[in-house]
């Protein structure tokens, strides 16, 4: 199994990203800062999604989305 930015035991987090990418959803808004809205993981998440031929959604917290 390929090691990615989301630990295997948190497959639901990876599934949220995959569902957004496959369905062309622009934003994944979450309070999950441990695995999803995490500045240290975002770049790797984008690399994995885009290497599979999809556009990665913008992953952010509600506060980030509402900033002016």
N, CA, C and O atoms as a DFTB+ gen file, in Angstrom:
272 C
 N C O
     1  1       0.839      -1.180       0.000
     2  2       0.000       0.000       0.000
     3  2       0.887       1.247       0.000
     4  3       1.889       1.295       0.713
     5  1       0.525       2.246      -0.790
     6  2       1.286       3.482      -0.883
     7  2       0.970       4.353       0.324
     8  3      -0.194       4.554       0.671
     9  1       2.009       4.864       0.953
    10  2       1.824       5.756       2.100
    11  2       1.539       7.162       1.586
    12  3       2.307       7.709       0.794
    13  1       0.447       7.736       2.035
    14  2       0.070       9.075       1.622
    15  2       0.000      10.010       2.808
    16  3       0.396       9.642       3.914
    17  1      -0.493      11.199       2.595
    18  2      -0.550      12.180       3.672
    19  2      -1.616      11.875       4.727
    20  3      -1.551      12.403       5.837
    21  1      -2.583      11.040       4.398
    22  2      -3.635      10.667       5.342
    23  2      -3.312       9.259       5.866
    24  3      -3.190       8.322       5.077
    25  1      -3.172       9.107       7.185
    26  2      -2.882       7.771       7.730
    27  2      -3.980       6.763       7.371
    28  3      -5.157       7.117       7.298
    29  1      -3.590       5.526       7.151
    30  2      -4.530       4.481       6.731
    31  2      -5.730       4.347       7.657
    32  3      -6.836       4.071       7.190
    33  1      -5.538       4.536       8.949
    34  2      -6.649       4.364       9.891
    35  2      -7.668       5.501       9.827
    36  3      -8.691       5.455      10.511
    37  1      -7.396       6.526       9.008
    38  2      -8.334       7.632       8.831
    39  2      -8.809       7.687       7.377
    40  3      -8.819       8.745       6.747
    41  1      -9.197       6.535       6.870
    42  2      -9.649       6.422       5.487
    43  2     -10.834       7.302       5.150
    44  3     -11.000       7.713       4.002
    45  1     -11.661       7.595       6.146
    46  2     -12.822       8.463       5.899
    47  2     -12.373       9.852       5.468
    48  3     -13.030      10.493       4.647
    49  1     -11.258      10.318       6.016
    50  2     -10.746      11.632       5.620
    51  2     -10.311      11.611       4.153
    52  3     -10.608      12.537       3.399
    53  1      -9.614      10.559       3.758
    54  2      -9.201      10.424       2.360
    55  2     -10.416      10.293       1.444
    56  3     -10.415      10.805       0.324
    57  1     -11.448       9.606       1.924
    58  2     -12.663       9.450       1.136
    59  2     -13.339      10.799       0.875
    60  3     -13.839      11.033      -0.225
    61  1     -13.360      11.676       1.860
    62  2     -13.948      13.010       1.666
    63  2     -13.225      13.750       0.537
    64  3     -13.860      14.369      -0.317
    65  1     -11.895      13.681       0.544
    66  2     -11.123      14.343      -0.502
    67  2     -11.426      13.713      -1.865
    68  3     -11.644      14.418      -2.851
    69  1     -11.435      12.389      -1.905
    70  2     -11.682      11.679      -3.171
    71  2     -13.052      12.003      -3.734
    72  3     -13.188      12.241      -4.934
    73  1     -14.067      12.016      -2.887
    74  2     -15.427      12.322      -3.358
    75  2     -15.503      13.723      -3.945
    76  3     -16.162      13.935      -4.963
    77  1     -14.838      14.677      -3.315
    78  2     -14.820      16.039      -3.852
    79  2     -14.092      16.084      -5.193
    80  3     -14.578      16.692      -6.147
    81  1     -12.932      15.443      -5.264
    82  2     -12.130      15.476      -6.490
    83  2     -12.867      14.818      -7.652
    84  3     -12.936      15.386      -8.742
    85  1     -13.407      13.646      -7.435
    86  2     -14.075      12.897      -8.507
    87  2     -15.323      13.623      -8.995
    88  3     -15.669      13.541     -10.174
    89  1     -15.995      14.329      -8.101
    90  2     -17.243      15.015      -8.461
    91  2     -17.047      16.485      -8.809
    92  3     -18.025      17.203      -9.014
    93  1     -15.803      16.943      -8.880
    94  2     -15.526      18.319      -9.295
    95  2     -15.978      19.373      -8.299
    96  3     -16.308      20.490      -8.697
    97  1     -16.001      19.045      -7.023
    98  2     -16.412      20.001      -5.998
    99  2     -15.232      20.926      -5.715
   100  3     -14.111      20.460      -5.509
   101  1     -15.478      22.220      -5.703
   102  2     -14.411      23.206      -5.589
   103  2     -13.812      23.325      -4.194
   104  3     -12.606      23.525      -4.051
   105  1     -14.652      23.202      -3.159
   106  2     -14.186      23.412      -1.794
   107  2     -14.567      22.248      -0.898
   108  3     -15.670      21.709      -0.993
   109  1     -13.645      21.867      -0.030
   110  2     -13.908      20.923       1.053
   111  2     -13.715      21.724       2.331
   112  3     -12.586      22.013       2.727
   113  1     -14.814      22.077       2.970
   114  2     -14.790      22.914       4.172
   115  2     -14.897      21.996       5.379
   116  3     -15.830      21.199       5.486
   117  1     -13.936      22.114       6.285
   118  2     -13.859      21.178       7.405
   119  2     -13.202      21.827       8.613
   120  3     -12.401      22.754       8.491
   121  1     -13.566      21.311       9.783
   122  2     -12.858      21.687      11.014
   123  2     -11.749      20.680      11.314
   124  3     -11.048      20.821      12.316
   125  1     -11.582      19.681      10.478
   126  2     -10.567      18.662      10.692
   127  2      -9.203      19.220      10.291
   128  3      -8.793      19.124       9.135
   129  1      -8.516      19.799      11.257
   130  2      -7.202      20.381      10.988
   131  2      -6.071      19.389      11.220
   132  3      -4.907      19.700      10.971
   133  1      -6.405      18.216      11.690
   134  2      -5.373      17.207      11.928
   135  2      -4.883      16.589      10.622
   136  3      -3.680      16.420      10.422
   137  1      -5.823      16.252       9.732
   138  2      -5.443      15.590       8.481
   139  2      -5.847      16.356       7.226
   140  3      -5.197      16.219       6.189
   141  1      -6.894      17.151       7.299
   142  2      -7.407      17.764       6.080
   143  2      -6.973      19.226       5.928
   144  3      -6.151      19.533       5.065
   145  1      -7.501      20.108       6.733
   146  2      -7.164      21.536       6.641
   147  2      -5.875      21.789       7.419
   148  3      -5.868      22.501       8.423
   149  1      -4.808      21.204       6.946
   150  2      -3.527      21.232       7.636
   151  2      -2.470      21.719       6.645
   152  3      -2.239      21.082       5.617
   153  1      -1.843      22.819       6.948
   154  2      -0.876      23.418       6.024
   155  2       0.279      22.480       5.686
   156  3       0.840      22.557       4.593
   157  1       0.633      21.607       6.604
   158  2       1.742      20.686       6.356
   159  2       1.354      19.537       5.428
   160  3       2.226      18.930       4.807
   161  1       0.061      19.231       5.323
   162  2      -0.398      18.119       4.490
   163  2      -0.975      18.574       3.146
   164  3      -1.043      17.780       2.208
   165  1      -1.382      19.817       3.045
   166  2      -2.092      20.280       1.835
   167  2      -1.315      20.023       0.550
   168  3      -1.875      19.521      -0.424
   169  1      -0.052      20.357       0.541
   170  2       0.734      20.189      -0.697
   171  2       0.792      18.722      -1.107
   172  3       0.633      18.403      -2.286
   173  1       1.015      17.839      -0.159
   174  2       1.098      16.404      -0.475
   175  2      -0.258      15.874      -0.929
   176  3      -0.329      15.061      -1.852
   177  1      -1.333      16.328      -0.289
   178  2      -2.681      15.920      -0.700
   179  2      -2.916      16.337      -2.146
   180  3      -3.401      15.542      -2.951
   181  1      -2.575      17.574      -2.477
   182  2      -2.744      18.060      -3.852
   183  2      -1.939      17.219      -4.833
   184  3      -2.435      16.883      -5.908
   185  1      -0.712      16.877      -4.480
   186  2       0.136      16.052      -5.359
   187  2      -0.503      14.695      -5.635
   188  3      -0.525      14.230      -6.774
   189  1      -1.024      14.062      -4.580
   190  2      -1.625      12.737      -4.734
   191  2      -2.868      12.816      -5.621
   192  3      -3.030      12.011      -6.538
   193  1      -3.734      13.772      -5.354
   194  2      -4.980      13.906      -6.124
   195  2      -4.656      14.205      -7.589
   196  3      -5.199      13.565      -8.489
   197  1      -3.781      15.166      -7.824
   198  2      -3.475      15.568      -9.195
   199  2      -2.696      14.500      -9.953
   200  3      -2.788      14.426     -11.179
   201  1      -1.930      13.672      -9.246
   202  2      -1.216      12.584      -9.919
   203  2      -2.180      11.531     -10.444
   204  3      -1.817      10.725     -11.301
   205  1      -3.398      11.535      -9.936
   206  2      -4.431      10.606     -10.400
   207  2      -5.335      11.229     -11.463
   208  3      -6.318      10.618     -11.883
   209  1      -4.999      12.443     -11.894
   210  2      -5.728      13.087     -12.982
   211  2      -6.917      13.931     -12.557
   212  3      -7.757      14.271     -13.390
   213  1      -7.004      14.272     -11.291
   214  2      -8.112      15.085     -10.790
   215  2      -7.597      16.426     -10.292
   216  3      -6.411      16.591     -10.002
   217  1      -8.516      17.377     -10.199
   218  2      -8.201      18.669      -9.605
   219  2      -8.565      18.595      -8.131
   220  3      -9.677      18.203      -7.779
   221  1      -7.638      18.969      -7.281
   222  2      -7.869      18.891      -5.843
   223  2      -8.770      20.044      -5.397
   224  3      -8.576      21.180      -5.829
   225  1      -9.746      19.765      -4.541
   226  2     -10.552      20.866      -4.012
   227  2      -9.699      21.727      -3.084
   228  3      -8.690      21.269      -2.549
   229  1     -10.108      22.951      -2.904
   230  2      -9.487      23.800      -1.898
   231  2      -9.965      23.276      -0.553
   232  3     -11.168      23.225      -0.296
   233  1      -9.036      22.889       0.302
   234  2      -9.380      22.343       1.609
   235  2      -9.127      23.438       2.637
   236  3      -7.998      23.904       2.796
   237  1     -10.185      23.844       3.331
   238  2     -10.052      24.951       4.265
   239  2     -11.069      24.849       5.393
   240  3     -12.013      24.062       5.330
   241  1     -10.860      25.659       6.426
   242  2     -11.824      25.744       7.519
   243  2     -12.905      26.747       7.126
   244  3     -12.702      27.542       6.208
   245  1     -14.045      26.723       7.804
   246  2     -15.087      27.722       7.516
   247  2     -14.560      29.147       7.667
   248  3     -14.920      30.028       6.886
   249  1     -13.722      29.373       8.654
   250  2     -13.166      30.720       8.856
   251  2     -12.326      31.164       7.664
   252  3     -12.408      32.316       7.237
   253  1     -11.533      30.268       7.138
   254  2     -10.700      30.619       5.973
   255  2     -11.574      30.935       4.763
   256  3     -11.264      31.845       3.994
   257  1     -12.644      30.201       4.594
   258  2     -13.519      30.402       3.437
   259  2     -14.208      31.764       3.506
   260  3     -14.457      32.382       2.471
   261  1     -14.515      32.231       4.696
   262  2     -15.279      33.469       4.875
   263  2     -14.405      34.704       5.004
   264  3     -14.933      35.809       5.129
   265  1     -13.082      34.556       4.977
   266  2     -12.191      35.701       5.074
   267  2     -12.393      36.615       3.870
   268  3     -12.656      36.142       2.764
   269  1     -12.274      37.897       4.080
   270  2     -12.401      38.869       2.979
   271  2     -11.072      39.152       2.358
   272  3     -10.985      39.943       1.419
